[in-house]
Amino acid sequence: MAELTIPRAHSNDWYDQLAGVQPGYYYPWKSVVGGRNGEDAFIDLVRSHLRPDACVLEVGCGHGDLALELAPHCQQIIAYDRVPAYIDIAQGNMARKNIRNIEFVCFDTGAADVVTLPVSDQSVDIIIGRRAPLHWIEDARRACRPGAVLLQLCPMEEPIPAWSSKLPHKLHYENSGRHTGHGSIHQSVENRLHQAGLTLHSGWSFDVPEIFSHHQEFYRMLTWGLPASEVSSFEDLALRIEHIYARYGDADGMTLRHCRFLWQAFIKE
């Protein structure tokens, strides 16, 4: 088997590779995530700010599931992503659901030296991002109306498990899509906001268990985003995974940490 060149997780090359592996951006494994987690808190916080006359901008929308869910609760959503295949899926789902107040845009904010969001000046009431990059913050003041709110859920760096070294190098945890490589996301957010003339209003950290009861779901997590032709099959890794479960798991299965940072900021009136 030829050696796989592993793109840095969550780089443009990594997203392009993922788009060729699965249709849309999603987690392909089944696991049980502990209560009071960041994903649920993010949706609740976004919904608390929605209103019928609001214009919402979604950053890094992937294949559009969140925008489609929120569309009935606001006037307009502009949702963008740099991966054409994701936007194609989003537009197709929008047409099938007969939703007409979303504009899905294929757009790369990182393509130029100066970040410019795909909206006109002072046209947005809410900017949201779920697992999106942070560079959009640079243009938030121009894009937003006074009083607008910025909301984002960011993956936090998860501890590298002791079992990582028991796997082939390309499946080490630090090479996986779960590993952000961002270090302190809290500090990164504050720095970005400060550079844009903004300040953090509120932030919440979530660190809850994520339990993989079944070996094959654990394998799906380990190989997420990697072409099947480039990684060992589940059958080839089954004995190693069984040993990992026996040594590091418990009666419920294998437990990882599900770490998220949820934050909000406001554009002052």
C-alpha positions in Angstrom: 0.0 0.0 0.0 1.4 3.4 -1.0 2.1 5.8 1.9 -0.7 8.3 2.4 0.1 12.0 2.5 -2.2 13.2 5.3 -3.5 16.7 4.9 -3.4 18.8 8.1 -6.8 18.3 9.7 -9.4 21.0 8.8 -7.1 22.5 6.2 -8.6 23.2 2.8 -6.9 20.1 1.4 -8.4 18.1 4.2 -11.9 19.4 3.5 -11.4 18.7 -0.3 -10.4 15.1 0.6 -13.4 14.7 2.9 -15.7 15.8 0.1 -14.4 13.0 -2.0 -14.9 10.4 0.7 -18.5 11.2 1.9 -21.4 13.2 0.6 -21.5 16.3 2.9 -19.9 17.2 6.2 -21.1 15.0 9.0 -19.7 12.5 11.5 -20.3 9.0 10.0 -20.1 7.1 13.3 -22.6 6.3 16.0 -21.8 7.2 19.5 -23.4 8.4 22.7 -22.5 11.9 23.8 -23.1 13.0 27.4 -25.8 15.5 28.3 -25.3 19.2 28.6 -23.0 19.1 25.6 -21.9 22.0 23.4 -23.9 20.9 20.3 -27.2 21.1 22.1 -26.3 24.3 23.8 -25.3 25.9 20.5 -28.7 25.2 18.9 -30.5 26.5 22.0 -28.4 29.7 22.0 -29.0 30.3 18.3 -32.7 29.8 18.6 -32.9 32.2 21.5 -31.6 35.0 19.2 -33.7 34.2 16.1 -36.6 36.4 15.2 -38.9 36.6 12.2 -37.3 39.6 10.7 -33.7 38.5 11.2 -31.1 38.1 8.4 -28.7 35.3 9.4 -25.3 34.5 7.9 -23.9 31.0 8.4 -20.2 30.5 8.0 -18.9 27.2 6.8 -22.4 25.7 6.3 -21.3 22.4 4.9 -24.2 20.6 3.2 -26.7 23.0 4.7 -28.5 21.0 7.4 -28.4 23.8 10.0 -29.6 26.5 7.7 -32.5 24.3 6.6 -33.4 23.6 10.2 -33.4 27.3 11.1 -35.0 28.8 8.0 -38.6 28.7 9.3 -37.6 30.9 12.2 -36.1 33.9 10.4 -36.5 36.1 7.4 -33.4 35.1 5.4 -30.3 33.0 5.7 -27.2 33.4 3.6 -25.1 30.3 4.1 -21.7 29.7 2.4 -19.0 27.1 2.2 -15.9 26.8 0.0 -16.6 23.2 -1.1 -18.8 23.1 -4.3 -20.0 19.6 -3.6 -21.5 20.7 -0.2 -23.3 23.6 -1.8 -24.7 21.4 -4.5 -26.2 19.1 -1.8 -27.6 22.0 0.2 -29.3 23.5 -2.9 -30.8 20.2 -3.8 -32.2 19.6 -0.3 -33.5 23.2 -0.2 -35.4 22.6 -3.5 -36.8 19.2 -2.3 -38.1 20.8 0.9 -39.5 23.9 -1.0 -37.6 26.3 1.2 -37.2 29.7 -0.4 -35.5 32.0 2.1 -32.0 30.6 2.0 -29.2 31.6 -0.3 -26.5 28.9 -0.5 -23.3 30.4 -1.8 -20.0 28.7 -2.8 -17.5 31.1 -1.5 -13.9 31.0 -0.1 -13.3 33.8 2.4 -9.7 32.7 2.7 -8.9 33.1 -1.0 -7.8 36.8 -0.7 -5.4 38.6 1.6 -8.4 40.6 3.1 -11.4 38.6 4.4 -14.6 39.8 2.9 -17.9 38.0 3.7 -20.4 37.5 0.9 -22.9 40.1 2.1 -23.4 43.8 1.8 -22.5 46.4 4.4 -24.6 46.3 7.6 -27.0 43.7 6.3 -26.7 40.9 8.9 -28.3 40.5 12.3 -26.8 37.2 13.4 -23.6 35.4 12.3 -23.4 31.7 13.2 -20.8 29.0 12.8 -20.7 25.4 13.9 -17.2 24.0 13.7 -16.3 26.7 11.2 -12.9 28.5 11.0 -12.4 31.9 12.8 -11.1 34.2 10.0 -14.6 35.5 9.2 -14.5 37.6 12.4 -12.2 40.1 10.6 -15.1 41.3 8.5 -17.9 41.0 11.0 -18.2 44.7 11.9 -18.7 45.7 8.2 -21.2 43.0 7.5 -23.4 43.4 10.6 -26.0 45.8 11.7 -25.5 47.6 15.1 -26.7 45.2 17.8 -25.9 42.1 15.8 -24.8 38.9 17.6 -22.0 36.6 16.7 -22.3 32.9 17.8 -19.9 30.1 17.2 -19.3 26.5 18.4 -15.6 25.5 18.1 -14.1 22.1 18.7 -11.6 22.3 21.5 -8.4 20.3 21.5 -9.0 16.8 22.9 -6.4 14.9 24.8 -4.5 12.4 22.8 -5.5 9.0 24.1 -2.9 6.5 25.4 -4.0 4.0 22.8 -3.2 6.2 19.9 0.3 4.8 19.5 -1.1 1.2 19.3 -2.5 2.0 15.8 -0.8 2.5 12.4 0.8 6.0 12.2 -1.7 7.4 9.7 -4.5 6.6 12.3 -2.8 8.2 15.2 -5.2 10.6 17.0 -3.1 13.7 16.2 -3.6 12.9 12.4 -7.4 12.6 12.7 -10.1 15.0 11.9 -11.0 15.2 15.6 -7.6 16.8 16.4 -7.8 20.5 15.6 -4.2 21.5 16.2 -5.5 24.9 17.4 -4.2 24.8 20.9 -6.2 27.2 23.1 -9.3 27.9 21.1 -10.5 30.3 23.8 -7.4 32.5 23.4 -7.6 32.2 19.6 -11.2 33.5 19.7 -10.3 36.4 22.0 -7.3 37.4 19.8 -9.4 37.4 16.6 -12.1 39.5 18.2 -9.6 41.9 19.6 -8.0 42.4 16.2 -11.4 43.2 14.8 -12.2 45.7 17.5 -14.6 43.4 19.2 -14.8 41.8 22.7 -16.0 38.4 23.9 -19.3 38.7 25.7 -19.7 35.1 27.0 -18.1 31.8 26.6 -18.8 28.2 27.7 -16.5 25.2 27.7 -17.9 21.7 27.4 -16.0 18.5 28.1 -18.3 15.5 28.2 -17.8 11.8 27.5 -18.5 10.3 24.1 -18.9 6.6 24.3 -18.3 4.1 21.4 -20.0 0.9 22.3 -19.2 -0.9 19.1 -15.8 -1.6 17.6 -16.8 -0.8 14.1 -18.1 2.7 15.0 -14.8 3.3 16.7 -13.1 2.3 13.4 -15.3 4.7 11.5 -14.2 7.5 13.8 -10.5 6.6 13.4 -10.7 6.6 9.6 -13.0 9.6 9.2 -12.1 11.5 6.1 -9.5 9.1 4.8 -10.0 7.3 1.5 -10.9 3.6 2.1 -8.3 2.5 -0.5 -5.6 4.2 1.6 -6.2 2.8 5.1 -6.3 -0.7 6.6 -9.7 -2.4 6.6 -11.7 -3.0 9.7 -10.9 -6.7 9.5 -7.2 -6.0 9.4 -7.4 -3.7 12.5 -10.0 -5.7 14.4 -7.5 -7.5 16.6 -5.7 -4.2 17.5 -9.1 -2.5 18.3 -10.1 -5.5 20.4 -6.9 -5.2 22.4 -7.5 -1.4 22.8 -11.0 -2.0 24.1 -9.8 -4.7 26.5 -7.0 -2.5 27.9 -8.5 1.0 27.8 -12.3 0.5 27.6 -14.9 -0.4 30.2 -18.3 -2.1 30.4 -19.9 0.7 28.3 -17.2 0.7 25.6 -14.5 3.1 24.7 -14.8 6.6 26.1 -13.3 9.7 24.4 -13.8 13.4 25.4 -16.2 15.5 23.4 -14.8 19.0 23.9 -16.4 22.2 22.6 -16.1 26.0 23.2 -19.3 28.0 22.6 -19.0 31.8 22.5 -20.9 34.9 21.7 -20.1 38.5 21.0 -22.1 41.6 20.0 -21.7 44.5 17.6 -22.2 47.6 19.7 -25.0 49.9 18.7 
